[in-house]
Amino acid sequence: MTTFDTREKEFEARFKHDQELQFKITARRNRLAGLWAAQQLGLLGDTAEAYAERVVAAQLRPGGNRNVVNKLAADLSPRAGRGRDPRIPGSSPGRRVRGSKP
């Protein structure tokens, strides 16, 4: 195996590691945001954990971060997502994900 091949494999392994780490960081962030939102909604115990898992799952659908923000904004908004919730940056009703349908 040449030095170039070795470096290529090391680079690929590092890239894989970085991607897995980024995924874990994002999932943890979303879980903590979900637990916070569950607390704001008055959910406790298993119900709060289930809600946090739904927030994490929102990240996995196409749209990613925007899905998480939209879910939290809709769930926390006093008018079911029709207004801006000052607790969530970027939750104004006029904002859309690029390429999304109205």
N, C-alpha and C positions, 0 to 999 in steps of 0.2 A: 504494500500500500504506500502510495507516495505521500509526501507532505501535504500536497494540495488536497488529496482525498481525505486525509485526516482532518485538515482544517475545515473542509466542507461538512463532514459528519459532525464535528464539534459545533459548527455554526448552526446546523439543523437541530441538534440537540438543545442548544441554547435558545433558539427560536421557539421550539416546542415548550420548553420550560417557561419562558417568558409569557407565552400565550396561556398556558395553564394557570400561571400565577395571576395574570390579569383577569381571567375568568373567575377565579376564587375571590379576588378582591372585589370585583363587581357584584358577585352573588352575596358576599358578606354585607356590602354597602346596602344593597337592596333589601336584604333581610332585616337589617337594623332600621332602615327607613320604614319597612312594613310593620315592625314591632312598635315603632314610635307612632305611626298612623293608627295602629290598632289601639294603642293607649288613648289617643285623642278621640277615637270612636267609642271608647268604653268597653272594648273587648278584652277578655281575660283568659289566661290559661291556654288550653288547646285551641280555642277559637282564635286567639291572637296569633298563635303559631301557624295555624292554617291560613290565616290572612297574610302573614308574612311570606309564606310559601307561594301564595298566589301572586304576590308582588314580585318575587324572584322569577316565577314562571312568565310574567309579563315581559321580562327582559329577553326571553328566549324566542319570542315571536318576532316576525319581521317588524322593524321599527325600533327595537331595542330600548334605549334609554327613554325615548319619547313615549313609548308604551307605559313605562313605569311612571313617568311624570303625569301622563294623562289619567292613569288609574288612580293615583293618589289624589290628584286634583278633583276628579269626579267624586271619589268617595268622601273627601273631606269638605267639599263645597256644600254650603248650606242649601243651595238650590240645585243639587244633583249635577254639578259640573257646568252650570250655565254662567257662572260668574268667576271673577278672579279671586282666588284664595290667597291672602297676603302671606300665609305661612309657606307657600310653595312658589319659589321663583320661576318665572316663565309659564305660569298657569293661566295667562289671560286667554279668554275665549277665542280671540281672533287668530291666535298662533296655530299653525298647522305644520305637520311634518312635510318637508319637501316631497312632492310626488304623491301625497295622500289625497284622497277624494274628500270633498266637502261633506 
